[in-house]
Amino acid sequence: MKLSYRGVSYDYNPPTVATASSNVGGKYRGQDWRFRNLKRPPILQPTKRLVYRGVLYQTGQAANSDAMSIEEKSRKLFLAREQEQTNRQQSMLSRAAAQINANPQLA
């Protein structure tokens, strides 16, 4: 397919995906439809690590390709859970203090 963008012409060949029709289907607003299943899963584009004005960013599906060890993952989950508990406790304490200040008879 011949396309043009800002005066620059280029050829674009969209990828074709092999599908297999299934028996599941029906009619919607007068049009027939059928489910189609992929014969092979699509090939994902590779990720690229790029730098723009000194800032590192990535393209593709994986946002973070650096593999973390099990210990690092468990430590990260533990610290996140601890932070959630601390935030919850702080919120409860501040609400209790506000209620006590609003009603001095409770003190």
PyMOL CGO cylinders between C-alpha atoms (Angstrom):
from pymol import cmd
from pymol.cgo import CYLINDER

trace = [
    CYLINDER, 0.00, 0.00, 0.00, 1.44, 3.37, -1.00, 0.3, 1, 1, 1, 1, 1, 1,
    CYLINDER, 1.44, 3.37, -1.00, 1.08, 6.04, 1.70, 0.3, 1, 1, 1, 1, 1, 1,
    CYLINDER, 1.08, 6.04, 1.70, 2.29, 9.60, 2.10, 0.3, 1, 1, 1, 1, 1, 1,
    CYLINDER, 2.29, 9.60, 2.10, 3.06, 11.59, 5.25, 0.3, 1, 1, 1, 1, 1, 1,
    CYLINDER, 3.06, 11.59, 5.25, 4.07, 15.26, 5.07, 0.3, 1, 1, 1, 1, 1, 1,
    CYLINDER, 4.07, 15.26, 5.07, 5.04, 14.87, 1.46, 0.3, 1, 1, 1, 1, 1, 1,
    CYLINDER, 5.04, 14.87, 1.46, 7.16, 11.76, 1.97, 0.3, 1, 1, 1, 1, 1, 1,
    CYLINDER, 7.16, 11.76, 1.97, 5.87, 8.67, 0.19, 0.3, 1, 1, 1, 1, 1, 1,
    CYLINDER, 5.87, 8.67, 0.19, 6.46, 5.20, 1.54, 0.3, 1, 1, 1, 1, 1, 1,
    CYLINDER, 6.46, 5.20, 1.54, 5.20, 1.65, 1.11, 0.3, 1, 1, 1, 1, 1, 1,
    CYLINDER, 5.20, 1.65, 1.11, 3.27, 0.08, 3.96, 0.3, 1, 1, 1, 1, 1, 1,
    CYLINDER, 3.27, 0.08, 3.96, 2.55, -3.62, 4.00, 0.3, 1, 1, 1, 1, 1, 1,
    CYLINDER, 2.55, -3.62, 4.00, 0.33, -4.45, 6.98, 0.3, 1, 1, 1, 1, 1, 1,
    CYLINDER, 0.33, -4.45, 6.98, 1.03, -7.83, 8.56, 0.3, 1, 1, 1, 1, 1, 1,
    CYLINDER, 1.03, -7.83, 8.56, -1.43, -10.56, 7.68, 0.3, 1, 1, 1, 1, 1, 1,
    CYLINDER, -1.43, -10.56, 7.68, -2.73, -12.71, 10.49, 0.3, 1, 1, 1, 1, 1, 1,
    CYLINDER, -2.73, -12.71, 10.49, -3.82, -16.27, 9.75, 0.3, 1, 1, 1, 1, 1, 1,
    CYLINDER, -3.82, -16.27, 9.75, -7.18, -17.03, 11.34, 0.3, 1, 1, 1, 1, 1, 1,
    CYLINDER, -7.18, -17.03, 11.34, -9.50, -20.00, 11.53, 0.3, 1, 1, 1, 1, 1, 1,
    CYLINDER, -9.50, -20.00, 11.53, -13.25, -19.51, 11.52, 0.3, 1, 1, 1, 1, 1, 1,
    CYLINDER, -13.25, -19.51, 11.52, -15.34, -21.07, 14.24, 0.3, 1, 1, 1, 1, 1, 1,
    CYLINDER, -15.34, -21.07, 14.24, -18.96, -22.15, 14.35, 0.3, 1, 1, 1, 1, 1, 1,
    CYLINDER, -18.96, -22.15, 14.35, -19.81, -19.51, 16.94, 0.3, 1, 1, 1, 1, 1, 1,
    CYLINDER, -19.81, -19.51, 16.94, -21.55, -16.57, 15.37, 0.3, 1, 1, 1, 1, 1, 1,
    CYLINDER, -21.55, -16.57, 15.37, -24.84, -14.92, 14.83, 0.3, 1, 1, 1, 1, 1, 1,
    CYLINDER, -24.84, -14.92, 14.83, -26.60, -11.90, 13.45, 0.3, 1, 1, 1, 1, 1, 1,
    CYLINDER, -26.60, -11.90, 13.45, -26.30, -8.37, 14.81, 0.3, 1, 1, 1, 1, 1, 1,
    CYLINDER, -26.30, -8.37, 14.81, -28.32, -5.51, 13.32, 0.3, 1, 1, 1, 1, 1, 1,
    CYLINDER, -28.32, -5.51, 13.32, -28.88, -7.53, 10.19, 0.3, 1, 1, 1, 1, 1, 1,
    CYLINDER, -28.88, -7.53, 10.19, -25.21, -8.38, 9.66, 0.3, 1, 1, 1, 1, 1, 1,
    CYLINDER, -25.21, -8.38, 9.66, -23.75, -11.88, 10.03, 0.3, 1, 1, 1, 1, 1, 1,
    CYLINDER, -23.75, -11.88, 10.03, -20.69, -12.25, 12.25, 0.3, 1, 1, 1, 1, 1, 1,
    CYLINDER, -20.69, -12.25, 12.25, -18.36, -15.10, 13.19, 0.3, 1, 1, 1, 1, 1, 1,
    CYLINDER, -18.36, -15.10, 13.19, -15.59, -15.49, 15.73, 0.3, 1, 1, 1, 1, 1, 1,
    CYLINDER, -15.59, -15.49, 15.73, -12.15, -16.03, 14.25, 0.3, 1, 1, 1, 1, 1, 1,
    CYLINDER, -12.15, -16.03, 14.25, -9.30, -17.63, 16.20, 0.3, 1, 1, 1, 1, 1, 1,
    CYLINDER, -9.30, -17.63, 16.20, -5.62, -17.04, 15.56, 0.3, 1, 1, 1, 1, 1, 1,
    CYLINDER, -5.62, -17.04, 15.56, -3.78, -20.00, 14.09, 0.3, 1, 1, 1, 1, 1, 1,
    CYLINDER, -3.78, -20.00, 14.09, -0.46, -18.71, 15.46, 0.3, 1, 1, 1, 1, 1, 1,
    CYLINDER, -0.46, -18.71, 15.46, 0.11, -16.02, 18.07, 0.3, 1, 1, 1, 1, 1, 1,
    CYLINDER, 0.11, -16.02, 18.07, 1.47, -12.75, 16.66, 0.3, 1, 1, 1, 1, 1, 1,
    CYLINDER, 1.47, -12.75, 16.66, 5.18, -12.00, 16.97, 0.3, 1, 1, 1, 1, 1, 1,
    CYLINDER, 5.18, -12.00, 16.97, 5.74, -9.15, 19.39, 0.3, 1, 1, 1, 1, 1, 1,
    CYLINDER, 5.74, -9.15, 19.39, 7.98, -6.30, 18.36, 0.3, 1, 1, 1, 1, 1, 1,
    CYLINDER, 7.98, -6.30, 18.36, 11.32, -6.22, 20.17, 0.3, 1, 1, 1, 1, 1, 1,
    CYLINDER, 11.32, -6.22, 20.17, 11.85, -3.61, 22.82, 0.3, 1, 1, 1, 1, 1, 1,
    CYLINDER, 11.85, -3.61, 22.82, 14.44, -0.92, 22.27, 0.3, 1, 1, 1, 1, 1, 1,
    CYLINDER, 14.44, -0.92, 22.27, 16.23, 1.09, 24.90, 0.3, 1, 1, 1, 1, 1, 1,
    CYLINDER, 16.23, 1.09, 24.90, 16.45, 4.66, 23.61, 0.3, 1, 1, 1, 1, 1, 1,
    CYLINDER, 16.45, 4.66, 23.61, 17.68, 7.96, 25.02, 0.3, 1, 1, 1, 1, 1, 1,
    CYLINDER, 17.68, 7.96, 25.02, 16.05, 11.31, 24.33, 0.3, 1, 1, 1, 1, 1, 1,
    CYLINDER, 16.05, 11.31, 24.33, 17.75, 14.40, 25.78, 0.3, 1, 1, 1, 1, 1, 1,
    CYLINDER, 17.75, 14.40, 25.78, 19.46, 12.25, 28.36, 0.3, 1, 1, 1, 1, 1, 1,
    CYLINDER, 19.46, 12.25, 28.36, 16.28, 10.44, 29.49, 0.3, 1, 1, 1, 1, 1, 1,
    CYLINDER, 16.28, 10.44, 29.49, 16.13, 6.69, 29.00, 0.3, 1, 1, 1, 1, 1, 1,
    CYLINDER, 16.13, 6.69, 29.00, 12.89, 5.20, 27.65, 0.3, 1, 1, 1, 1, 1, 1,
    CYLINDER, 12.89, 5.20, 27.65, 11.78, 1.96, 26.03, 0.3, 1, 1, 1, 1, 1, 1,
    CYLINDER, 11.78, 1.96, 26.03, 9.59, 0.98, 23.13, 0.3, 1, 1, 1, 1, 1, 1,
    CYLINDER, 9.59, 0.98, 23.13, 7.62, -2.25, 22.83, 0.3, 1, 1, 1, 1, 1, 1,
    CYLINDER, 7.62, -2.25, 22.83, 5.66, -4.29, 25.34, 0.3, 1, 1, 1, 1, 1, 1,
    CYLINDER, 5.66, -4.29, 25.34, 8.07, -4.68, 28.24, 0.3, 1, 1, 1, 1, 1, 1,
    CYLINDER, 8.07, -4.68, 28.24, 8.30, -1.59, 30.42, 0.3, 1, 1, 1, 1, 1, 1,
    CYLINDER, 8.30, -1.59, 30.42, 11.10, -3.01, 32.52, 0.3, 1, 1, 1, 1, 1, 1,
    CYLINDER, 11.10, -3.01, 32.52, 13.29, -5.67, 30.98, 0.3, 1, 1, 1, 1, 1, 1,
    CYLINDER, 13.29, -5.67, 30.98, 15.65, -5.85, 33.97, 0.3, 1, 1, 1, 1, 1, 1,
    CYLINDER, 15.65, -5.85, 33.97, 14.93, -9.13, 35.70, 0.3, 1, 1, 1, 1, 1, 1,
    CYLINDER, 14.93, -9.13, 35.70, 14.46, -8.98, 39.47, 0.3, 1, 1, 1, 1, 1, 1,
    CYLINDER, 14.46, -8.98, 39.47, 15.44, -11.86, 41.67, 0.3, 1, 1, 1, 1, 1, 1,
    CYLINDER, 15.44, -11.86, 41.67, 12.91, -13.56, 43.93, 0.3, 1, 1, 1, 1, 1, 1,
    CYLINDER, 12.91, -13.56, 43.93, 14.48, -11.91, 46.98, 0.3, 1, 1, 1, 1, 1, 1,
    CYLINDER, 14.48, -11.91, 46.98, 14.12, -8.45, 45.42, 0.3, 1, 1, 1, 1, 1, 1,
    CYLINDER, 14.12, -8.45, 45.42, 10.50, -9.09, 44.46, 0.3, 1, 1, 1, 1, 1, 1,
    CYLINDER, 10.50, -9.09, 44.46, 9.60, -10.40, 47.92, 0.3, 1, 1, 1, 1, 1, 1,
    CYLINDER, 9.60, -10.40, 47.92, 11.37, -7.46, 49.59, 0.3, 1, 1, 1, 1, 1, 1,
    CYLINDER, 11.37, -7.46, 49.59, 9.51, -5.02, 47.36, 0.3, 1, 1, 1, 1, 1, 1,
    CYLINDER, 9.51, -5.02, 47.36, 6.16, -6.65, 48.15, 0.3, 1, 1, 1, 1, 1, 1,
    CYLINDER, 6.16, -6.65, 48.15, 6.94, -6.70, 51.88, 0.3, 1, 1, 1, 1, 1, 1,
    CYLINDER, 6.94, -6.70, 51.88, 7.89, -3.02, 51.93, 0.3, 1, 1, 1, 1, 1, 1,
    CYLINDER, 7.89, -3.02, 51.93, 4.76, -2.08, 49.95, 0.3, 1, 1, 1, 1, 1, 1,
    CYLINDER, 4.76, -2.08, 49.95, 2.57, -3.98, 52.42, 0.3, 1, 1, 1, 1, 1, 1,
    CYLINDER, 2.57, -3.98, 52.42, 4.31, -2.33, 55.38, 0.3, 1, 1, 1, 1, 1, 1,
    CYLINDER, 4.31, -2.33, 55.38, 3.79, 1.10, 53.80, 0.3, 1, 1, 1, 1, 1, 1,
    CYLINDER, 3.79, 1.10, 53.80, 0.08, 0.37, 53.29, 0.3, 1, 1, 1, 1, 1, 1,
    CYLINDER, 0.08, 0.37, 53.29, -0.29, -0.64, 56.94, 0.3, 1, 1, 1, 1, 1, 1,
    CYLINDER, -0.29, -0.64, 56.94, 1.54, 2.47, 58.11, 0.3, 1, 1, 1, 1, 1, 1,
    CYLINDER, 1.54, 2.47, 58.11, -0.67, 4.70, 55.95, 0.3, 1, 1, 1, 1, 1, 1,
    CYLINDER, -0.67, 4.70, 55.95, -3.81, 2.99, 57.25, 0.3, 1, 1, 1, 1, 1, 1,
    CYLINDER, -3.81, 2.99, 57.25, -2.71, 3.40, 60.89, 0.3, 1, 1, 1, 1, 1, 1,
    CYLINDER, -2.71, 3.40, 60.89, -1.80, 7.05, 60.35, 0.3, 1, 1, 1, 1, 1, 1,
    CYLINDER, -1.80, 7.05, 60.35, -5.19, 7.71, 58.76, 0.3, 1, 1, 1, 1, 1, 1,
    CYLINDER, -5.19, 7.71, 58.76, -7.03, 6.06, 61.65, 0.3, 1, 1, 1, 1, 1, 1,
    CYLINDER, -7.03, 6.06, 61.65, -5.01, 8.01, 64.22, 0.3, 1, 1, 1, 1, 1, 1,
    CYLINDER, -5.01, 8.01, 64.22, -5.63, 11.34, 62.50, 0.3, 1, 1, 1, 1, 1, 1,
    CYLINDER, -5.63, 11.34, 62.50, -9.39, 10.62, 62.29, 0.3, 1, 1, 1, 1, 1, 1,
    CYLINDER, -9.39, 10.62, 62.29, -9.47, 9.68, 65.99, 0.3, 1, 1, 1, 1, 1, 1,
    CYLINDER, -9.47, 9.68, 65.99, -7.59, 12.86, 66.90, 0.3, 1, 1, 1, 1, 1, 1,
    CYLINDER, -7.59, 12.86, 66.90, -10.01, 14.95, 64.82, 0.3, 1, 1, 1, 1, 1, 1,
    CYLINDER, -10.01, 14.95, 64.82, -13.00, 13.36, 66.59, 0.3, 1, 1, 1, 1, 1, 1,
    CYLINDER, -13.00, 13.36, 66.59, -11.47, 13.96, 70.01, 0.3, 1, 1, 1, 1, 1, 1,
    CYLINDER, -11.47, 13.96, 70.01, -10.74, 17.59, 69.16, 0.3, 1, 1, 1, 1, 1, 1,
    CYLINDER, -10.74, 17.59, 69.16, -14.28, 18.04, 67.83, 0.3, 1, 1, 1, 1, 1, 1,
    CYLINDER, -14.28, 18.04, 67.83, -15.84, 16.54, 70.98, 0.3, 1, 1, 1, 1, 1, 1,
    CYLINDER, -15.84, 16.54, 70.98, -13.75, 17.45, 74.09, 0.3, 1, 1, 1, 1, 1, 1,
    CYLINDER, -13.75, 17.45, 74.09, -16.01, 15.32, 76.35, 0.3, 1, 1, 1, 1, 1, 1,
    CYLINDER, -16.01, 15.32, 76.35, -14.39, 12.17, 74.89, 0.3, 1, 1, 1, 1, 1, 1,
    CYLINDER, -14.39, 12.17, 74.89, -10.96, 13.11, 76.23, 0.3, 1, 1, 1, 1, 1, 1,
]
cmd.load_cgo(trace, "trace")
